Amino acid sequence: MTDAAPLECVLGFIRTVEAGGGPDELRPYLADDFTLVEWPHALAKSGSTRNLDEALEGAGNSKDIVANQRFDIVRTTCQGNRVVLEINWSAIILLDLPHWDAGETIRARTTAVFEVRNGRIVSQDSYDCYYTE
């Protein structure tokens, strides 16, 4: 990944998640000091902060929670090593959650801000707005 431009790196990461990539497939996109911040939303009222290992563990567990993830990128903005994506996201939920039953399609409008260093993602801040009705 060290030769990838920031936007190429981030889009490769997103497409790998969309294809169902797990920890082994996602790891090459992420720096050793990667941090994921999920700001408060309908499913995590306090938000969360995860390091690399925690984020990869979550990626491994996601196959038990969602299927058929789709990331429709509405807009990209790049400035230096920062990449901002505005995304319409959807997936089939595999278990009952607040606001959704297993088998339903869950949807969100999300903005994700990535910092890239040496062709790897150092941080991701996600701002997720779930459609609950």
N, C-alpha and C positions, 0 to 999 in steps of 0.2 A: 504494500500500500504506500510505501514511502514516495513514489513518484506521482501519485494521484493529486490533481488539483483539489482544493477544498470541496467544491461543488460535486465533482466526480466521486470523491470519497463518500460524501454524505448520501448521494443518490444511490451509490452501490450498496451502502448499508441499508437504506430504506427498502430497496428491491430485494435484498437478502432476507430481511424481516418478512416482507410480503410473501416471499416464496416459502416461508416456513422454516427458515434457517434457525438452527439452534446455536448453542454456545460455540461449537467448533467453527461454524461458518461465519459467525459474527465477530469472533475474537480478532481476526486480522484487521478489522476496521477500527479497533479501539486501542487507545494508548494505555499503558500500564497504570497511569494515574487518572483514568477515566472516572468522571462523576456524572450521574444522572439525577437531575432534580425534577420531580413532578410537583408542580404547584397545585394547591388544593383544587379538588373537583368533586363531582358527585359520588365517586367511588372511594375517594381518599380525602376526607374533609380536612385533614391536617397536612396533606401532601406527603412527600417522602424524598429522602436523599439516599442514593445508593452508590457504592463504589463499584469497581470493575467486577469483582467476584459476585457481588449481590445482583448486579444487573444481568450478568450471564446466567446466574441461577434462575432469575425471573424469566429470562428468555427460554430456558429449558422447561420451565413450568407452564409457559404460555400455551403449549399444545394441549394441556388439560383444561384450559379456560376458554380459548377462542380458536376458530377455524376460519379459513378463507379470508384472512385479513386483506384489505384493499386500501391502498394509499393513493388517492387521486390528488396529485399535487396541483394546487391552484396557482401558486406564485412562488418564485424563488427570489431571494435578495442576497447578494454577496458583497461583502466589504472585507478585503484582506483575507484573513483566516476565519472570518465569521460567515456562517451560512444560515439564513432564516428560511424556513419552509412554512407555507400556509397549506394545510392539507384537509381534505374531506376524507375521514377514515371510517371504515365499517368492517364488521366481522360477524360471524355467527357465534353466539354465546353458547358454550357447552354445559353450563350449569346455571342454576338459579342465582341471580344477584338482585340486590335492590333495584327496582325499576324494570327488570327484564327476567323472562323465564328462559330456561334452556331451549335452544332451537330458534330463538328470535334473533333478528339482526340488530346489533348495537351500532350506533352511529355517533360520531363526534366531529366537531370542527376543531382543529388543533393548530397551534403554531409551535414550532420547535426551533430553538436557537442552538446551533452547534458551533463549537470552537474546534478548529483543526490545527494540528501541529505536526509537521513532518509527515504528512499524508495519513495521519490517524486522528480519530476524533478524541479530543481531550475532555469535552463536556457537552452535555445536552440538557437544556432546560425546556420542559414541555408544559404547555398551557392548553389543557384539554377542556372543551365545552361539550358535554354530552347532551344529546337530545333524549329527554326522558319521557316524552309523550308521543 
